[in-house]
Structure formats: structure tokens, C-alpha cells
Amino acid sequence: MPRILIADDHTIVRRGLIQILRDGLPSATIEEVEDGEGLLKKVFTGHWDLVITDLSMPGRNGLEALVQIKQQAPQLPVLVLSIHSADQYSVRALKAGASGYLTKDAAPNELVDAVQQLLLGKKYITAAVAEKLADTVQGNQPAVPHEALSDREFEVLLLIAKGLSISEIAERLSLSVTTISTYRARVIEKMKLKSNADLIIYAIENKLI
């Protein structure tokens, strides 16, 4: 009887994932949390066969939680399930220790297969993720400025590119406005840009949004 833990800050998403899993894996025990802090607390105080986590959650995001999970429980498989395309986050997630990466729009058709693969000790890599990994390994893609960003800086870049204000980003990530402003300043500096408008143009040209 596999024990599965789901982390996502949207109740409706968690309910949908649970229903998909119960239909495909009726013997599974499934629990849920709504943020990174809750995820880490559950992981470190219970026994789990698989974790499914979103990336963009308030406070400690999915990537930060993933790194800590792999430090404390390196054998625990983690499936990253994200709204972000493979181009945006898949390589970052896999480098951080994820056993698979799946976009939310693919979940209705692929989630059960992905979970079954991971429960067998295998990886789950979609064709899009495999292509992205191959390009990265073979050096087919030139180095681009956003790849020099930390995971949190990259997350802030994406949110700015989607038109969110500093205060809106701070509220979404449960961080202070000052902290978000610092991240924005680092993004601007590292990418040698000048304004939010430049960031938005960059994100569009590099298909980040």
C-alpha cells in the first residue's frame, strides 16, 4: 500500500490530483499539504513512498523543499508537478534531485503512469524533458543569462514577467517586499538589464512565459 504525499497551495488542484490517483491506485494512502513548510514537516515526521510537489508555493518553494528532502531522505522519490513548461524548470528540478518532472496540463493522462514508474524505483522523463536534458548535456543551447540565476531569483523573474508587482510577489511567496526587491535587483544585475520592461521582453523572447 503506497503512501503518497501531495504538496500544492491550491486546494482544487490537490483534490483533482487525489481523485486521479485514487482512480488509478485505489490501494494508495494519500495525504496533502499546502506549502513547503508543511511538506518538510510531513516528510521528516512520517514514512512516505513518494512525494508529489508543486514548485510555486508560498514561503519555501518546491525546489527549496526538494533540496532539503534529498539531503535528509535521498532515497525518497519526488515527482515535480508544475504549471511551468519543461523549458523553464525541468533541468533545475532534476539537478536538485527530482525523479521526474510533469506539467499539470499533462497530469490527467500521465500522472498515474509517472507515479507507478517512480514507485518501481525508475525515473519519469517526458519527451519534452528528455529533449531539454539532451540539449543541455550536449551543449546544443548557448548559455543564456537566466541560467545564472538562483532558483528563487528565477522564480521572481517569471513572476515579474507575468506582470506581478513587487508587493504581489511578496504576498504570493510569503516574503517581505524588501526581500523581493533585493531578488529583483540581483536579477537585473546578473542579466545586465535595466527595468521590468526589459525583463518582460527577455522572458517573451526566450519563451519563459
C-alpha positions as CSV (number, residue, x, y, z in Angstrom):
1,M,0.0,0.0,0.0
2,P,2.0,3.0,-1.2
3,R,1.9,6.2,0.9
4,I,1.9,9.3,-1.2
5,L,2.2,13.0,-0.1
6,I,1.0,15.8,-2.3
7,A,2.1,19.4,-1.8
8,D,0.3,22.2,-3.6
9,D,-1.0,25.6,-2.5
10,H,-4.3,25.3,-4.4
11,T,-7.0,23.2,-2.8
12,I,-8.8,22.4,-6.1
13,V,-5.5,21.1,-7.6
14,R,-4.9,18.8,-4.7
15,R,-8.4,17.5,-4.8
16,G,-8.0,16.8,-8.5
17,L,-4.7,15.0,-8.1
18,I,-6.1,12.9,-5.3
19,Q,-9.0,11.9,-7.4
20,I,-6.8,10.9,-10.3
21,L,-4.6,8.9,-8.0
22,R,-7.4,7.1,-6.2
23,D,-9.0,6.1,-9.5
24,G,-5.7,4.7,-10.8
25,L,-4.2,3.5,-7.5
26,P,-7.1,2.6,-5.2
27,S,-4.8,1.0,-2.6
28,A,-2.7,4.1,-2.1
29,T,-2.8,6.2,1.1
30,I,-2.7,9.8,0.1
31,E,-2.2,12.9,2.3
32,E,-1.8,16.6,1.4
33,V,-0.2,19.8,2.5
34,E,-0.5,23.3,1.1
35,D,3.1,24.7,1.4
36,G,6.8,23.9,1.6
37,E,7.0,24.1,5.3
38,G,4.1,21.6,5.7
39,L,5.8,19.4,3.1
40,L,9.0,19.2,5.0
41,K,7.3,18.7,8.4
42,K,5.3,15.7,7.0
43,V,8.3,14.2,5.2
44,F,10.5,14.3,8.2
45,T,8.0,13.0,10.7
46,G,6.4,10.2,8.6
47,H,7.1,7.4,6.2
48,W,6.4,8.0,2.5
49,D,6.9,6.1,-0.7
50,L,6.5,9.1,-3.0
51,V,6.2,12.9,-2.8
52,I,4.5,14.9,-5.5
53,T,5.2,18.7,-5.2
54,D,4.4,21.9,-7.0
55,L,7.2,24.4,-7.5
56,S,5.5,27.8,-6.8
57,M,4.2,27.7,-3.2
58,P,4.1,30.4,-0.5
59,G,7.2,30.7,1.6
60,R,9.6,27.9,1.0
61,N,9.1,26.9,-2.7
62,G,9.1,23.4,-4.1
63,L,12.7,23.5,-5.3
64,E,14.0,24.6,-1.9
65,A,11.9,21.9,-0.2
66,L,13.2,19.4,-2.7
67,V,16.8,20.1,-1.9
68,Q,16.2,19.6,1.8
69,I,14.3,16.4,1.2
70,K,17.1,14.9,-0.8
71,Q,19.6,15.9,1.9
72,Q,17.6,14.1,4.6
73,A,15.9,11.4,2.6
74,P,18.0,10.8,-0.6
75,Q,16.1,7.6,-1.5
76,L,12.6,9.2,-1.4
77,P,11.4,9.7,-4.9
78,V,10.0,13.2,-5.7
79,L,7.8,14.0,-8.7
80,V,7.7,17.7,-9.5
81,L,4.3,18.6,-10.9
82,S,4.3,22.2,-12.2
83,I,2.4,24.7,-14.3
84,H,5.8,25.7,-15.8
85,S,6.9,24.1,-19.1
86,A,9.9,21.8,-19.3
87,D,11.9,24.6,-20.8
88,Q,11.5,26.7,-17.6
89,Y,12.2,24.4,-14.7
90,S,12.7,20.7,-15.7
91,V,16.5,20.7,-15.7
92,R,16.7,22.7,-12.4
93,A,14.3,20.3,-10.8
94,L,16.2,17.2,-11.9
95,K,19.5,18.7,-10.9
96,A,18.0,19.3,-7.5
97,G,17.2,15.6,-7.1
98,A,13.7,15.1,-8.6
99,S,12.9,11.7,-10.0
100,G,10.5,13.1,-12.6
101,Y,9.0,16.3,-14.0
102,L,5.5,16.6,-15.2
103,T,3.4,19.6,-16.2
104,K,0.0,20.0,-14.7
105,D,-1.8,20.0,-18.0
106,A,-0.4,16.5,-18.7
107,A,-1.4,15.2,-15.2
108,P,-4.9,13.8,-16.2
109,N,-3.3,11.5,-18.8
110,E,0.2,10.8,-17.4
111,L,0.1,11.2,-13.6
112,V,-0.7,7.6,-12.7
113,D,1.9,6.2,-15.1
114,A,4.5,8.6,-13.7
115,V,3.7,7.6,-10.1
116,Q,3.8,3.9,-11.0
117,Q,7.2,4.3,-12.6
118,L,8.6,6.2,-9.6
119,L,7.2,3.6,-7.1
120,L,9.2,1.0,-9.0
121,G,12.4,2.9,-8.5
122,K,12.5,4.3,-12.0
123,K,12.7,7.9,-13.4
124,Y,9.8,9.5,-15.3
125,I,11.0,11.8,-18.1
126,T,8.7,13.0,-20.8
127,A,9.8,13.6,-24.4
128,A,10.0,17.4,-23.8
129,V,12.1,17.0,-20.7
130,A,14.4,14.4,-22.4
131,E,14.9,16.9,-25.3
132,K,15.8,19.7,-22.9
133,L,18.2,17.4,-21.0
134,A,19.9,16.3,-24.2
135,D,20.3,19.9,-25.4
136,T,21.8,20.8,-22.0
137,V,24.2,17.9,-21.9
138,Q,25.3,18.2,-25.5
139,G,25.7,21.9,-25.3
140,N,23.3,22.5,-28.1
141,Q,21.9,25.5,-26.4
142,P,24.1,28.6,-25.8
143,A,24.4,29.8,-22.3
144,V,21.7,32.3,-21.5
145,P,21.6,34.9,-18.8
146,H,18.7,33.5,-16.8
147,E,20.6,30.2,-16.3
148,A,22.9,32.1,-13.9
149,L,20.1,32.9,-11.6
150,S,19.4,31.1,-8.4
151,D,16.1,29.1,-8.2
152,R,14.4,31.9,-6.2
153,E,15.7,34.6,-8.5
154,F,14.4,32.7,-11.4
155,E,11.0,32.4,-9.8
156,V,10.9,36.1,-9.2
157,L,11.9,36.8,-12.8
158,L,9.0,34.7,-14.0
159,L,6.5,36.4,-11.7
160,I,7.7,39.9,-12.8
161,A,7.5,38.8,-16.4
162,K,3.8,37.8,-15.8
163,G,3.1,41.3,-14.7
164,L,3.0,41.0,-10.9
165,S,4.1,43.9,-8.8
166,I,6.8,43.6,-6.1
167,S,4.1,43.6,-3.4
168,E,2.0,41.0,-5.2
169,I,5.1,38.7,-5.5
170,A,5.9,39.3,-1.8
171,E,2.4,38.3,-0.8
172,R,2.4,35.2,-3.1
173,L,5.7,33.9,-1.8
174,S,5.1,35.0,1.8
175,L,8.2,37.1,1.8
176,S,8.8,40.8,2.6
177,V,8.7,43.5,0.0
178,T,12.3,44.3,0.8
179,T,13.4,40.7,0.2
180,I,11.6,40.6,-3.2
181,S,13.2,44.0,-4.1
182,T,16.6,42.5,-3.3
183,Y,15.9,39.5,-5.5
184,R,14.7,41.8,-8.3
185,A,17.9,43.9,-8.0
186,R,20.1,40.7,-8.3
187,V,18.2,39.6,-11.4
188,I,18.6,42.9,-13.0
189,E,22.3,43.0,-12.2
190,K,23.1,39.4,-13.2
191,M,21.2,39.7,-16.5
192,K,22.5,43.2,-17.3
193,L,19.1,44.6,-17.8
194,K,17.6,47.9,-16.7
195,S,13.9,47.6,-16.0
196,N,10.9,45.4,-15.5
197,A,10.0,46.1,-19.1
198,D,13.4,44.6,-20.2
199,L,12.7,41.6,-18.0
200,I,9.3,41.0,-19.7
201,I,10.8,41.4,-23.2
202,Y,13.6,39.0,-22.3
203,A,11.1,36.4,-20.9
204,I,9.0,36.6,-24.0
205,E,11.9,36.3,-26.4
206,N,13.3,33.3,-24.5
207,K,9.8,31.7,-24.3
208,L,9.8,31.7,-20.5
209,I,6.2,32.9,-20.5
